[in-house]
């Protein structure tokens, strides 16, 4: 009887120990609370927070930043040419890239957002190998950074507007306003972001310009600038049509006599490569000239296209030429105007 009682006591003790160990294992294997409730660790009053999950820490950080960007509904236009122009225009200022060297990270997100001062605090990997990262933005510190950036851009914008008012030359007037509009376009989504980050910082902003008024004024001045076009060997005016589309897209006017002239030639010829397909070689030459004949921009490019038949090879050549004009020549055209502001 005593042996049976002793056995029962030992068994109960063993079961109790096993139960406690199992409970501890379950507790130990449970995800941290911040994984499902990020604001449990970072107050919503002080921080914007998001969680990212991925196969590794890098992927989890990228996802966390993307989720953080979803808080903002605005979109940032960030084409390479657009960014390059902004950086070039503000170059030489006492505050360029180094002005935000105190930012720990500027994160470009695939959702067309660019966020400043993103921090990565917590990270955790579960038994399945999935990594979780907590990303946050400190509302006060980031609000200060955004305010500085916005108001520095506003100073540049107002300086360009003032310069446009002090010249009667419509080419320069447009150049100044276009530069101001470019910087204002950079400022616009940042202003919308700071409204979410810190309403107090947003309400304290001093801009002294109105984006919509600046946009309309730039278009109005653009209509005072006339371009003439002359492209030799341009079958059915295909290139003139493409260039005209670019020019009028900026608000300029295409006419027989302009303040600026775009002149050039295109040549497409058959090439025998001793193959079944048909090939053509193309050459493009374009110049931007002042109305007194001074060359302001030169652009030349060549290429080769092929297809099963000659007409389609020619069509491909024209598509390649169109792409060249819309990207490279267009970039040089805007650079010409940007240089007038210096």
Buried (B, 14 or more C-beta within 10 A) or exposed (E): EEEEEEEEEEEEEEEEEEEEEEEEEEEEEEEBEBBEEBEEBBEEEEBBBBBBBBEEBEBBBBBBBBBBBEBBEBEBEBEEEBBBBBEBBBEEEEBEEEBBEEBEEEBBBEEEBBBBBBBBBBBBEBEEEBBBBBBBBBBEBBBBBBBBBBBBBBBBBBBBBEBBEEEEEBBBBBBBBBBBBBBBBBBBBBBBBBBBBBEEBBEEBEBEBEBEEBBEBBBEBBEBBBBBBEBEEBEEEBBBEBBBEBBBEBBBBBEEEBBBBBBBBBEBEEEEEEEEEBBBBBBBBBBBBEEEEEEBBEBEBEBBBBBEEBEBBBBBBBEBBBEBBBEBBBBBBBBBBBEBBE
